[in-house]
Amino acid sequence: MGFLPCTDGISLFLTSKNQTRIPKHQTSKPMLNFNQLRTFYFAAKNLNFTAAAGELFITQPAVTAQVKSFEEFCNLKLFKKRGRKLHLTDEGQALFDYAEIIFKYEKDILNIIDDMKELKRGDLRLGTTKTYARYFMPFLISSFRKAYPHIKIHLDEGSSRDMIYSLVEFKNEVAIIARVVDHPDVSFFPFSREEMVMIASIDHPLADKKAVSIRDLSQEPFIMKEDGSGTQKLVEQLFARAKSEPNLLMETSNTEFIKQLVMRGEGISFLVKEAVAAEINEGKLTTILLKGSKIFLDVSIAYLKDQILSPAAQAFVDTLRKLEMEVVHPMGIGALMAKMLAQRKEEQKSKNGTNIENH
């Protein structure tokens, strides 16, 4: 048996099998037994083993045994007795002060766990597209926050495809998107159907026609939503079915930029109806009807398969499903919001009329 000198002054002893033996002073210390520490804490807090046993729902002899084992572990005397009265030693008092902090945090942790389960606190990470974030998510989030006002919401924006992959990468838990690609790890549940409209400047040559075909649009400069968006996929399918291709001017994720370019007569585009409702009502844009039926974009709720959602995410999904069953499915979010806005205007008009009569 020999030894090798080390640069830090510590010698590593070698066995006959050339295995390194760890010096005694470098061996890891035994782990603290929290059951023993807890028993010591309650005994020290009450300065009475019987009272500690009552709080811990164990027998007094069990408390005595645990305290003795803890003293042996510490190799310290933690209690002393005068008559029938129990006192802490200085060492016992020092350990009690630390144990008190530990078990205060334990109580805080248990309260946090209860709060998260009861949705009194928590985080909700959502992914959606820029258009949905601006025009639809305020309505959906407001509906959720009425029931769960203490949940902190993080809203991530990107193309539908990007948001699908954000679920796989655990950046978001739930996404409200178009199903542009399938992924084996992601579940999609139909949520709403949003009407799409073709928009043009008010003096566009096609604005006077009652309806046009997709083939009629093949020579028109087309401003497309970004790659990976549900809108782009839908438009590409429309042109493919007509055995035609769009005359692509540019593609962008910025809906407001698209509307500004179309107003200037730079081209035409397809957007969700709700995203252009204000400009159409104000006469800044016009819609051009397509021959055949209306066009709808299917919107889905997406989240990972075989993954348990957090309480906040599950509550959000439940809120969406309730909305979908009760009001969204028959008309879509955009139509629902328009209906609610009209109702609010009527209520405000009626309220103003009542106020005038009272004066």
C-alpha positions in Angstrom: 0.0 0.0 0.0 1.5 3.4 -0.9 0.4 7.0 -1.3 0.5 9.8 -3.9 1.1 13.4 -2.9 -1.5 15.9 -4.0 -1.0 19.5 -4.9 -3.3 20.7 -2.1 -1.2 18.9 0.5 -3.7 16.0 0.9 -2.3 12.5 0.4 -4.6 10.0 -1.4 -4.0 6.6 0.0 -4.1 3.7 -2.5 -5.3 0.2 -1.8 -3.7 -2.8 -3.2 -6.4 -2.8 -5.9 -5.3 0.8 -6.9 -8.6 2.2 -5.7 -8.6 5.7 -4.2 -9.7 5.9 -0.6 -11.3 9.2 0.4 -9.7 10.8 3.4 -11.8 10.5 6.5 -12.3 14.3 6.9 -13.7 14.4 3.4 -16.5 11.9 3.9 -20.1 13.3 3.6 -21.9 13.9 6.9 -25.1 11.9 7.6 -28.3 13.6 6.6 -30.5 15.4 9.1 -33.6 13.3 10.1 -36.5 15.7 9.8 -38.8 13.5 11.9 -36.4 13.8 14.8 -35.9 17.5 14.2 -39.7 18.0 14.1 -40.2 16.1 17.4 -37.4 18.1 19.0 -39.0 21.3 17.8 -42.4 20.6 19.3 -40.8 19.3 22.5 -38.7 22.5 22.7 -41.6 24.8 21.8 -43.9 23.3 24.6 -41.0 22.4 27.0 -43.2 19.4 27.6 -43.0 15.9 26.0 -46.6 15.1 26.6 -47.8 18.3 25.0 -45.5 17.7 22.0 -46.9 14.2 21.7 -50.5 15.6 21.5 -49.6 18.1 18.7 -47.7 15.4 16.8 -50.4 12.7 17.3 -47.9 10.2 18.7 -47.3 8.8 22.2 -45.1 10.4 24.8 -42.6 7.5 24.8 -42.3 8.0 21.1 -41.3 11.7 21.7 -38.8 10.6 24.3 -37.3 8.1 21.9 -37.1 10.6 19.0 -35.5 13.3 21.1 -33.0 10.8 22.5 -32.1 9.7 19.0 -31.7 13.3 17.9 -29.4 14.1 20.8 -27.3 11.1 19.9 -27.1 12.2 16.3 -26.0 15.7 17.4 -23.8 14.3 20.2 -25.2 17.2 22.3 -27.4 17.5 25.3 -30.4 19.6 24.2 -32.6 19.5 27.3 -32.0 19.8 31.0 -34.4 19.2 33.9 -35.0 20.9 37.2 -37.6 19.1 39.2 -40.5 18.5 36.8 -39.7 21.5 34.7 -37.9 21.1 31.4 -35.4 23.6 30.1 -33.4 24.0 26.9 -29.6 23.9 27.1 -27.8 26.7 25.2 -27.2 24.2 22.4 -30.8 23.2 22.4 -31.9 26.9 22.2 -29.6 27.5 19.3 -31.0 24.6 17.4 -34.6 25.5 18.3 -34.1 29.0 16.8 -33.1 27.5 13.5 -35.8 24.8 13.6 -38.4 27.5 14.3 -37.4 29.2 11.0 -37.5 25.9 9.1 -41.0 24.9 10.3 -42.3 28.4 9.7 -41.3 28.0 6.1 -42.8 24.6 6.0 -46.2 26.1 7.1 -45.7 28.8 4.4 -45.0 26.1 1.8 -48.2 24.2 2.8 -50.2 27.4 2.5 -48.7 28.1 -0.9 -49.6 24.5 -2.1 -53.2 25.0 -0.9 -53.4 28.4 -2.6 -52.2 27.0 -5.9 -54.7 24.1 -5.7 -57.5 26.5 -4.8 -56.4 28.9 -7.6 -55.7 31.7 -5.1 -52.3 32.1 -6.7 -50.4 30.7 -9.6 -49.1 31.4 -13.1 -50.8 30.7 -16.5 -48.6 30.6 -19.6 -50.6 31.1 -22.8 -49.6 31.2 -26.4 -51.6 32.8 -29.2 -51.2 34.7 -32.5 -50.8 38.5 -32.6 -54.3 38.9 -34.1 -56.0 36.8 -31.5 -53.9 38.5 -28.8 -55.3 41.9 -29.8 -58.8 41.1 -30.8 -59.9 38.0 -28.9 -57.7 37.3 -25.9 -58.8 40.4 -23.9 -62.4 38.9 -23.9 -61.3 35.4 -23.1 -58.9 36.5 -20.4 -61.5 38.8 -18.8 -63.9 35.9 -18.6 -61.2 33.8 -16.8 -60.1 36.6 -14.5 -63.7 37.2 -13.2 -63.5 33.7 -11.7 -59.8 33.6 -10.9 -58.5 37.2 -10.2 -55.3 36.1 -8.4 -53.8 34.1 -11.3 -50.9 35.8 -13.0 -51.1 35.5 -16.8 -48.2 35.4 -19.2 -49.2 35.9 -22.8 -46.8 34.8 -25.6 -47.4 35.8 -29.2 -46.3 34.3 -32.5 -47.5 32.4 -35.5 -49.8 29.4 -34.9 -46.9 27.1 -35.8 -44.5 28.8 -33.4 -47.1 28.5 -30.6 -47.5 24.8 -31.3 -43.8 24.3 -30.8 -43.8 26.5 -27.7 -46.0 23.9 -26.1 -43.5 21.1 -27.0 -40.7 23.2 -25.6 -42.6 23.9 -22.3 -42.7 27.6 -22.9 -46.5 27.7 -22.7 -49.1 25.3 -21.3 -52.1 26.2 -23.5 -52.3 27.8 -26.9 -55.3 29.4 -28.8 -54.3 28.9 -32.4 -55.1 27.6 -35.9 -54.1 23.9 -36.5 -51.5 24.6 -39.1 -49.4 21.6 -38.4 -50.0 18.3 -36.5 -47.6 17.2 -33.8 -47.7 13.8 -32.2 -47.3 15.3 -28.7 -50.0 18.0 -29.0 -53.8 17.6 -28.7 -56.1 20.0 -30.5 -59.7 20.7 -29.5 -62.0 22.8 -31.8 -62.9 26.1 -30.1 -64.4 28.5 -32.6 -64.8 29.4 -36.3 -63.8 32.9 -37.2 -65.0 34.4 -40.5 -62.3 35.6 -42.9 -62.8 38.5 -45.3 -60.9 39.8 -48.3 -60.1 43.4 -47.9 -59.2 46.1 -50.4 -59.0 49.9 -50.6 -62.4 51.7 -51.0 -61.5 52.7 -54.6 -60.1 49.3 -55.7 -61.3 48.2 -59.2 -62.8 45.0 -57.7 -64.8 46.8 -55.0 -67.7 47.4 -57.4 -68.1 43.8 -58.3 -70.8 41.7 -56.4 -68.5 38.7 -56.1 -65.2 37.5 -57.5 -63.5 34.1 -57.9 -60.1 33.2 -56.6 -58.9 33.0 -60.2 -59.9 36.7 -60.6 -57.4 37.5 -57.8 -54.4 35.8 -59.3 -53.0 39.0 -60.9 -53.7 41.2 -57.9 -50.7 42.1 -55.6 -51.4 40.0 -52.5 -50.2 40.9 -48.9 -50.0 37.6 -47.0 -49.9 36.8 -43.3 -46.6 35.3 -42.1 -45.4 31.8 -42.8 -46.8 29.4 -40.1 -50.0 31.3 -39.7 -53.5 29.8 -40.0 -54.5 32.6 -42.4 -51.6 31.9 -44.8 -52.4 28.1 -44.8 -56.1 28.9 -45.5 -55.3 31.3 -48.4 -52.9 28.9 -49.9 -55.5 26.1 -49.8 -58.1 28.4 -51.5 -55.7 29.2 -54.4 -54.6 25.5 -54.6 -58.2 24.4 -55.0 -58.7 26.9 -57.8 -55.4 25.7 -59.4 -54.0 29.1 -59.1 -51.3 31.0 -57.1 -51.4 34.3 -55.3 -49.3 37.2 -56.8 -47.4 37.6 -53.6 -46.3 41.2 -52.8 -45.0 40.5 -49.3 -45.8 38.5 -46.1 -45.8 39.9 -42.6 -47.0 39.1 -39.1 -48.1 42.7 -38.5 -51.9 43.0 -39.1 -51.9 46.8 -38.7 -49.2 47.1 -41.4 -51.3 45.0 -43.7 -54.3 47.2 -43.2 -52.3 50.3 -43.9 -50.8 48.9 -47.1 -54.3 47.8 -48.3 -55.7 51.3 -47.5 -53.0 52.8 -49.7 -54.0 50.6 -52.6 -50.8 48.5 -52.5 -52.6 45.2 -52.6 -55.4 43.0 -51.2 -55.4 40.6 -48.3 -57.4 38.2 -46.2 -57.8 38.9 -42.5 -60.1 37.8 -39.7 -63.3 39.9 -39.9 -63.0 41.2 -36.4 -59.5 42.5 -37.1 -60.9 44.9 -39.8 -64.4 45.6 -38.4 -63.5 49.1 -37.2 -61.9 50.2 -40.5 -64.8 48.8 -42.5 -67.4 50.6 -40.3 -65.4 53.8 -40.7 -65.2 53.5 -44.5 -61.5 53.2 -44.6 -61.5 49.6 -46.1 -64.0 47.6 -48.1 -64.6 43.9 -48.3 -64.8 42.0 -51.6 -67.1 39.0 -51.6 -65.9 35.6 -52.9 -68.1 33.4 -55.1 -69.4 30.5 -53.1 -69.7 30.2 -49.4 -68.1 32.3 -46.7 -64.6 31.4 -45.5 -63.9 30.5 -41.9 -60.7 29.9 -40.0 -60.9 27.1 -37.4 -59.4 28.0 -34.1 -58.3 25.3 -31.6 -57.3 25.0 -28.0 -54.0 23.1 -27.9 -52.0 21.6 -25.1 -49.6 18.6 -24.7 -50.8 15.1 -24.7 -50.1 12.9 -21.6 -49.2 15.9 -19.5 -51.2 17.0 -16.4 -52.1 20.6 -16.7 -51.4 23.0 -13.8 -54.5 23.9 -11.8 -54.5 27.4 -13.5 -54.1 26.0 -17.0 -56.9 23.4 -16.4 -59.2 26.1 -15.1 -58.5 28.2 -18.2 -59.3 25.3 -20.5 -62.5 24.6 -18.5 -63.5 28.2 -18.9 -62.9 28.1 -22.7 -64.9 24.9 -23.0 -67.7 26.3 -21.1 -67.7 29.4 -23.3 -67.4 27.2 -26.4 -70.5 25.1 -25.4 -72.6 28.0 -24.3 -71.9 30.9 -26.7 -68.8 30.7 -28.9 -69.6 27.6 -31.0 -72.8 28.9 -32.6 -71.3 32.2 -33.8 -67.5 32.5 -33.2 -65.7 34.8 -30.8 -65.7 37.8 -33.2 -69.5 37.6 -33.8 -70.1 37.1 -30.1 -68.0 40.1 -29.2 -69.8 42.2 -31.8 -73.1 41.1 -30.3 -72.0 42.0 -26.8 -70.7 45.4 -27.9 -74.1 46.1 -29.6 -75.9 45.1 -26.4 -73.6 47.4 -24.3 -74.3 50.3 -26.6 -78.1 49.7 -26.3 -77.8 49.5 -22.5 -75.8 52.7 -22.5 -78.2 54.5 -24.8 -81.1 53.4 -22.6 -79.3 54.5 -19.4 -78.5 57.9 -21.0 -82.2 58.3 -21.9 -83.3 57.5 -18.4 -80.9 60.1 -17.0 -82.3 62.8 -19.3 -85.8 62.0 -18.2 -84.8 62.2 -14.6 -83.4 65.7 -15.2 
